[in-house]
Amino acid sequence: MGLHERWVLTAGADVPEGAVDAGTAPSAARVEDLAAAGGVVLVTLESDETEPDPALLAAASVYAWLGARAFRVPGPQADAVRQVVDMVASIQGVRPPAATRRGLA
């Protein structure tokens, strides 16, 4: 796993080697402490929604900002979480934006 690479795993997928499992919806302080220790932090998020769940996406963005690099989510949420995690990485400057546009008229 690269230095800034982030993974989105569906439920039942193998955990990346060396990842520290922070648990299901852990506290922000726990994720921050585990990330500060330098390991790959895995966060599990749950939802029964079949469409992108705004609460799950918001939680994923906060955990990504705090340093979580692996996310285990229900299958229907995986694509949306991937977009959120990529967006956070772009905002933090560790990943180039997928598309750039100048605001010139």
DAKA-V802508 format. One line per field, one symbol per residue. ss: DSSP state (H for helix, E for strand, - for the rest). A space follows every 10 residues. Layout:
BEGIN
ss = ???
END
This chain:
BEGIN
ss = ------EEEE --------EE EEEE---HHH HHHHHH---E EEEE------ ---HHHHHHH HHHHHH---E EEE-HHHHHH HHHHHHHHHH HH-------- -----
END
